C-alpha cells in the first residue's frame, strides 16, 4: 500500500482500519512541509471527533460537505481516504455506512492554512474548493453536511445565530450540521478547553481573538429555534475538556417551508 492509496483485500478490524485511514489521510501533508504533516498527524491521531464521527455514522451517506473553520482541510483528506477504502472493498463491516463524498468546500480565515491545504490536497479525486474568507461573510454552497469544529465561539452571539441560519438555508432537506462546542456550564472544563485552544492558536502563528461561549442547553435551544433537531454527544472522555458534539438535523418539512418562503 502506498501512502495515499488503499489496496483491495478483506475488511480489517476497526483499529486497523483507523490506522490505515490516519496514515493515508495525513501522508498527503508531507507536500506542504514538516509543520503541516506533524500537525495533521497529531490532530487526526489525538482528537476523538474524527474517528467518532465515522464509527457513529454521523457522516454516513453524505456527499456534499462544507467545512467551516477548516484549517488545513484535514476532513477533505479523510473523506478521500474513506472513498479509497470503500473502492478497495475494505470498509469495516461493524462500522455504519461510509460517507460518499463527492464535493468538499473548506472555509478558513487564515491564508497560511489555506495554502497548506491547497499544496497538500491538489491531487484529490474529490471535487474541492479551499476558500480563504471570514465565515461570517463566505458564501455557503448547497450541501447535505456542514461541519463546524471549535470555531463558532470566535464570533459574537448575534454572528453565531446569523451563521447558523445561513447554514440551515444552505442544507438540503434532512441535511446535517455537526457542531462541536465547549460547554460553558462546565466551568473548569470550559476554562481548560479555552486555554488549550489559545495555546494551539498561538503555536499556529495566529492572534488569539476573544470568545463567546454558551452552555449546551443554550446551544440546543438556539438550534431548535432555527429549525434543527439536535442531540448532544459528549466529546471529553479521558480529557479535562468540556467538548460536546451537537448532531443537528434539519427536518425536511422545515426545509421545504423555508424554501417556499424564499420563493
Buried (B, 14 or more C-beta within 10 A) or exposed (E): EEEBEBEEEEBBEBEEBBEBBBBBBBBBBBBBEEBBBEBBBEBBBEBBBBBBBBBBBBBBEBBBBBBBBBBBBBBBBBBBBBBBBBEBEBBBEEBBEBBBBBBBBBBBBBEBBBBBBBBBBEEBEBEBEBBBEEBBEBEBEEBBBBBBBBBBBBBEEEBBBEBBBBBBBBBBBEBBBBBBBBBBBBEEBBBBBBEEBBEBBEEBEBEEEEBBBBBBEBBBEBBEEBBBEBEBBEBBEEBEBBBBBBBBBBBEEBBEEBEEEEE
